[in-house]
């Protein structure tokens, strides 16, 4: 892959990325993690991998505008059509389409090729550790979801059985369970190194919020009774 082609596709990617939780820096982190993982695998088509990483989230804006859409499906088709326009043959464009279509975590379409598996792992690594916590909080702010929910008695919920969307619910539903979902040994290794920082953040935040409510409600009750 030459510099001119990379620059052309990078420019197209930058035009498509508008979501601050899925911005161009997310793309570069995924690309760099993919390059790291690829060093530990055999017979990787680096051009396919690099282009797939650059274009894997170009359907995000479409999904944000219409939540019924799957950004992976929309993005894979946009990437396929774009690559054909700039002269890629159908076979290679289709390979990239397959990588992008199968990169989503919540999907019944798992990655098949080694390039697709590397992209999946690289993308998921950006949801691990403290960076995964930070990105989730940013996204929750964008869509106006709260950090946590409370039940009818005013008790803070930990996210396990919350009815409404929140950061705690996203942590329990996705972030906590992502560490055994990797396809490559290198992806699992990096994820394992990052895991404890995310666990510690969640546990400390939950403790701080619960202590705030428990102590505050008691203080308020004592004042109101006097």
C-alpha positions as CSV (number, residue, x, y, z in Angstrom):
1,X,0.0,0.0,0.0
2,X,1.5,3.3,-1.0
3,X,1.4,6.7,0.7
4,X,-0.9,8.2,-1.9
5,X,-3.6,5.5,-1.6
6,X,-3.4,5.7,2.2
7,X,-3.8,9.5,2.1
8,X,-6.7,9.3,-0.2
9,X,-8.6,6.8,2.0
10,X,-7.6,8.7,5.2
11,X,-9.1,11.9,3.8
12,X,-12.4,10.1,3.0
13,X,-12.5,8.7,6.5
14,X,-12.0,12.1,8.1
15,X,-14.9,13.5,6.1
16,X,-17.2,10.8,7.5
17,X,-16.2,11.0,11.2
18,X,-18.3,13.4,13.2
19,X,-19.1,11.6,16.5
20,X,-16.8,12.6,19.3
21,X,-16.9,9.1,20.9
22,X,-16.1,7.6,17.5
23,X,-13.9,10.3,16.1
24,X,-10.8,10.0,13.9
25,X,-8.6,9.4,16.9
26,X,-10.6,6.3,17.7
27,X,-9.9,5.2,14.1
28,X,-6.2,5.7,14.5
29,X,-6.1,3.8,17.8
30,X,-7.9,0.9,16.2
31,X,-5.5,1.1,13.2
32,X,-2.5,1.1,15.5
33,X,-3.8,-1.8,17.6
34,X,-4.5,-3.7,14.4
35,X,-0.9,-3.3,13.3
36,X,0.3,-4.5,16.7
37,X,-1.9,-7.6,16.6
38,X,-0.9,-8.3,13.0
39,X,2.7,-8.7,14.0
40,X,1.8,-11.8,15.9
41,X,-0.2,-13.4,13.1
42,X,0.7,-15.0,9.8
43,X,-0.1,-14.2,6.2
44,X,-1.9,-10.9,6.8
45,X,-3.0,-8.8,3.8
46,X,-1.9,-5.5,5.3
47,X,-3.6,-3.3,2.7
48,X,-6.9,-5.0,3.4
49,X,-6.3,-4.6,7.2
50,X,-5.3,-0.9,7.0
51,X,-8.2,0.1,4.8
52,X,-10.7,-1.9,6.8
53,X,-9.4,-0.1,10.0
54,X,-9.6,3.3,8.4
55,X,-13.2,2.8,7.1
56,X,-14.7,0.6,9.8
57,X,-16.9,3.3,11.4
58,X,-17.9,5.5,8.4
59,X,-21.5,4.4,8.9
60,X,-21.7,5.8,12.4
61,X,-23.3,9.1,11.4
62,X,-26.0,7.2,9.5
63,X,-26.8,5.1,12.6
64,X,-26.8,8.2,14.8
65,X,-29.4,9.8,12.6
66,X,-31.4,6.6,12.4
67,X,-30.8,4.2,15.3
68,X,-32.7,1.5,13.4
69,X,-29.6,1.2,11.1
70,X,-26.5,-0.9,11.9
71,X,-23.4,1.2,11.4
72,X,-21.4,-1.9,10.5
73,X,-23.8,-2.9,7.7
74,X,-24.2,0.7,6.4
75,X,-20.5,1.4,6.6
76,X,-19.5,-1.8,4.9
77,X,-21.7,-0.9,1.9
78,X,-20.4,2.7,1.8
79,X,-16.8,1.4,1.9
80,X,-17.5,-1.1,-0.9
81,X,-19.0,1.4,-3.2
82,X,-16.3,4.0,-2.4
83,X,-13.5,1.5,-3.1
84,X,-15.1,0.5,-6.4
85,X,-15.3,4.2,-7.4
86,X,-11.6,4.7,-6.8
87,X,-10.6,1.6,-8.8
88,X,-10.5,-1.4,-6.5
89,X,-11.5,-4.7,-7.9
90,X,-14.7,-6.3,-6.6
91,X,-12.9,-9.2,-4.8
92,X,-10.7,-6.9,-2.7
93,X,-13.5,-4.4,-2.1
94,X,-15.7,-7.3,-1.0
95,X,-13.1,-8.5,1.5
96,X,-12.9,-5.1,3.1
97,X,-16.7,-5.0,3.1
98,X,-16.7,-8.3,5.0
99,X,-14.2,-7.1,7.6
100,X,-16.2,-3.9,8.3
101,X,-19.6,-5.7,8.4
102,X,-18.4,-8.2,11.0
103,X,-16.6,-5.9,13.4
104,X,-19.6,-5.0,15.5
105,X,-19.7,-6.4,19.1
106,X,-23.4,-7.0,19.2
107,X,-23.8,-9.0,16.0
108,X,-24.8,-12.4,14.7
109,X,-22.3,-12.0,11.9
110,X,-18.9,-13.0,13.4
111,X,-15.6,-12.3,11.6
112,X,-14.2,-15.0,9.4
113,X,-11.0,-13.9,7.7
114,X,-7.9,-13.2,9.8
115,X,-8.0,-9.5,8.8
116,X,-11.6,-9.3,10.0
117,X,-10.7,-11.0,13.3
118,X,-7.8,-8.6,13.8
119,X,-10.1,-5.6,13.1
120,X,-12.7,-6.9,15.5
121,X,-10.1,-7.3,18.3
122,X,-8.5,-3.9,17.6
123,X,-11.9,-2.2,17.8
124,X,-12.9,-4.0,21.0
125,X,-9.6,-3.0,22.6
126,X,-10.8,0.6,22.4
127,X,-13.6,-0.3,24.8
128,X,-11.3,-1.9,27.4
129,X,-9.5,-0.2,30.3
130,X,-9.8,3.4,31.2
131,X,-10.1,4.5,27.6
132,X,-13.2,2.3,27.2
133,X,-14.7,3.9,30.3
134,X,-14.0,7.4,29.0
135,X,-15.4,6.8,25.6
136,X,-18.6,5.3,27.1
137,X,-19.1,8.3,29.3
138,X,-18.6,10.6,26.4
139,X,-21.1,8.7,24.3
140,X,-23.6,8.6,27.1
141,X,-23.3,12.4,27.3
142,X,-23.9,12.7,23.6
143,X,-27.2,10.7,23.7
144,X,-28.2,12.3,27.1
145,X,-28.1,9.0,29.1
146,X,-27.5,9.4,32.8
147,X,-24.5,7.9,34.6
148,X,-26.7,5.7,36.8
149,X,-30.3,5.0,37.7
150,X,-32.1,4.9,41.1
151,X,-35.1,2.7,42.0
152,X,-38.4,3.8,43.4
153,X,-37.0,3.9,46.9
154,X,-34.1,6.1,45.8
155,X,-31.4,3.4,45.9
156,X,-28.6,3.6,43.4
157,X,-28.7,0.7,40.9
158,X,-25.5,-1.0,39.9
159,X,-26.5,-1.5,36.3
160,X,-27.2,-5.2,36.5
161,X,-31.0,-5.0,36.2
162,X,-31.6,-1.4,35.2
163,X,-34.6,-0.8,33.1
164,X,-33.3,2.5,31.7
165,X,-30.0,3.1,29.8
166,X,-27.1,4.5,31.8
167,X,-23.4,4.3,32.1
168,X,-23.6,1.6,34.8
169,X,-25.9,-0.5,32.7
170,X,-23.6,-0.2,29.7
171,X,-20.7,-1.3,31.9
172,X,-22.5,-4.3,33.2
173,X,-24.0,-5.2,29.8
174,X,-20.9,-4.7,27.6
175,X,-17.7,-3.4,29.1
176,X,-17.6,-6.0,31.9
177,X,-18.1,-8.8,29.5
178,X,-15.9,-7.9,26.6
179,X,-12.7,-9.4,28.0
180,X,-13.4,-13.0,26.9
181,X,-14.6,-12.0,23.4
182,X,-11.3,-11.7,21.5
183,X,-10.2,-13.8,18.6
184,X,-6.4,-13.4,18.7
185,X,-4.0,-14.2,21.5
186,X,-2.4,-10.7,21.3
187,X,-5.8,-9.1,21.6
188,X,-6.6,-11.1,24.7
189,X,-3.2,-10.2,26.2
190,X,-3.7,-6.5,25.8
191,X,-7.2,-6.6,27.0
192,X,-6.1,-8.5,30.1
193,X,-3.5,-5.9,30.9
194,X,-6.2,-3.2,30.8
195,X,-9.0,-4.9,32.6
196,X,-8.2,-4.1,36.2
197,X,-8.2,-0.3,35.6
198,X,-11.8,-0.5,34.3
199,X,-13.0,-2.7,37.1
200,X,-11.5,-0.3,39.7
201,X,-13.1,2.7,38.1
202,X,-16.5,1.2,38.1
203,X,-16.3,-0.2,41.6
204,X,-14.9,3.1,43.0
205,X,-17.6,5.2,41.2
206,X,-20.4,2.9,42.4
207,X,-19.1,3.0,46.0
208,X,-18.8,6.8,45.9
209,X,-22.3,7.3,44.5
210,X,-23.9,4.9,46.9
211,X,-22.1,6.4,49.9
212,X,-23.3,9.9,48.7
213,X,-26.9,8.7,48.6
214,X,-26.9,6.6,51.8
215,X,-25.3,9.3,53.9
216,X,-27.2,12.2,52.3
217,X,-30.6,10.6,52.6
218,X,-30.0,9.9,56.3
219,X,-28.8,13.5,56.9
220,X,-31.8,14.9,55.0
221,X,-34.2,12.7,56.9
222,X,-32.8,13.8,60.3
223,X,-33.1,17.4,59.3
224,X,-36.7,17.1,58.1
225,X,-37.8,15.3,61.2
226,X,-36.5,18.0,63.5
